[in-house]
Amino acid sequence: KSRLGAESLLDGSRYHAESIPEEDVFVKAYRKGQERLLKANFEHYEISNFAAPGFRSRHNVKYWRRDPYIGFGSGAHSFDGVARWSNEVTPKDYVEKISCGKSPREEFHVINPDQALEESLFLGLRQLEGVSLKAIKEQFGIDLTRYFQNTLEELQACAMVEREGDQLRLTDRALLISNEIFQEFIVPSSRQVVD
């Protein structure tokens, strides 16, 4: 990113950083951390998560698998498999609403089928195991290898995604540009399901 672009990320940021390091600094730090953790026998199971064998975060895995969860307290988020909502952010407003018998819910958003597919792809591809093509077909009625055929062929030709049996996943070199790859799986608003 250009320095101007990086600085604009800080405008109004809650992190109050004075500057953002150059991209190559991030890349080197990521690769060094990855190398050290793998050498120490940690499993790399999600783009930014490593764990000792048997100690993966069950909490985060729920988000990546789109499992339902409920959040309590100010600023908490919930998801029931169909809709997402969040509570009042400030503790004072949250307590006031609860005290008055009102819902503390601040935002509510129903996830349509196309959004659910997109989420399943980008959250699933964040995990190094990737996504199950069979599970996507069963849940959404879509054969990804046909629906995103051109995209997948291009990404495979560039060694950004790989397929092993039923699993589609990012390659190691794609982890650093995953957001750009996820954009390739945005569902057109008027899609035709191809079986």
N, C-alpha and C positions, 0 to 999 in steps of 0.2 A: 504494500500500500504506500501511497505517497505520504510524505510527512503531513501535508495538509489534510489528507483523508484520515490519517491516524489522529491528528489533533481534534478533528471534528467529532471523533468517537468520544472524546472526553467532555465535550460540551454538555453540561447538565448531568454528567455521570455521577452516580452515587459512590463511585470508588475514589474520587478526589485525587486521581493521579495527575502528576504534572506533565508526564509524557509517556509515550508508548514506545518500547524498544523496536528497532527495525525487525522486519520479518525473519531475516536470517538468524537473529538472536533466538527467536522462538523456536525455529527449526532445530538449531543446534542443541538447545536446552531439552527439547522434546526427545530428540534422538539419544542424547546422553542419558537422560532419565530412563528411557526405554531399555537401553543397553544395560545399565546398572541393575534395574529391577529384574530383567530376564536372567541376568547372570546370578542374581540372588534367589533364583527359582520362583519368582512371582509369576503368576499367570497374567498375561495381557488379554483381558476379556472384553474390553470396550475401549473405544478410542482413547479416552482419558482416564481409564481405570485399570489398575493392577491389583492383584490380591494373592495372598498365600493360598496354596491349594486348599479348597474347601471353605474359604472365607470370602467369597464374592458377596457384594452388597445385595442382600435380598430386597432391601428398600428400593434401590435404584432400578433393579431388574424389573420391578413392577411397572415403573414408568416406561422402560424401553419395550416391554411386551404389551403395553396398553392394558394392563390389568386394572380393574377398579380400585380406587383408594379414596379415603375420606380424610380431610384435614380439619383440625379443630384449632381455633384461636385466630387472632388477627393476622391477616395476610395469608391464611392457609388456603390451599387449593384442593379441589376434589374432582373426581372423575368416576362416572358410573358405567362407562363403556359406551355411552351414547352422548352424554353432555359433560361439559367442564364448567366449574364455577369457582369463584374465589370470594373470600370474606373481606370485609372492611380492612384496610391496611393499618390504620392507626388504632392502637389498643383502646384509646379513649372512645372513639366512635364505635368500635366493636362492642365494648362493654355497655355503652349507652343503648345501643339497639337491643342487645340481649336483655338488659334491665327493663326495657319497655315492652318486651315480648315480641319484638320485631326480628325479622330474619337479618342476620349480619351479612348476607350475601350481597356482594357488590356487582359482580359480573356473572352472566350466565350465557353459555354458548353451546348450541347443539351442533355436534360434529356430523356433517353429511357424509354419505358413503365415499365420495371422492376424497374428502379430507381424511377420512379414516384410512383409506388406502395409502395416501401420501405419508401419513404418520407412521403406518405400519412399515413402510419402506425405509423412511429415513431413520426411524428409531431402531428398526431391525438391523439396518446396515451399520449403525453405530457399534453394534456388538460384533466382535470379530468372528463369531459363528455365522453371522449373516442372517438371511431370511430363508425360510422354507418355501419353495415354489409351490409345493403341494398345499401348505397351509393357506397361502395367499389365494390359490385357486378355490379351495373349500370355502374360505370366508367371503371372498369378493366375486367369485365366478370369473376370474380373469387368469388367462395363461400369460404370465409376465413375459415369457420368452417370445411370445407372438405379439403381445400388446406393445411392448417396448423393444421390439426386435432390432430396429435400426440403432437405437440408443445403446442397447446391450452389445451389439456387434462393434460399435465404435469404441465403447469403454473397454471391451475385451481386447480389441486390437491395440489399444494404448496401454494395456496391462494395468487398468484401474479397477476392474472387477474380475472375479473368477468364479467359475461354477464347478462345484464338486458334488456330483450326484444331484440331490434335491436342493442343496444349499447354494445360494448366491451371496457372495460377500465381497467386501472391498479388499484390494491387495494392500500390502504394507505401504507401498509408495503412495497409495491413494488416501491414507489416513490423514495426511497433512492438508489435503485439499478436499476433504469430505463434503463440506458445504456446497462447493461448486458441483460435485457429483450428485448430491441430493437434488439439486435444482433440475437435473436432467429427468427426474422422476415426478415432476409436477404433472398432474393429470389434467388434460384439456377439459374445459367445462362441459363440452358436449361429446362425451366419449361413447363409443360403441363397444360393447363387450364382445370380445372375440373368444369363442370357445374352441 
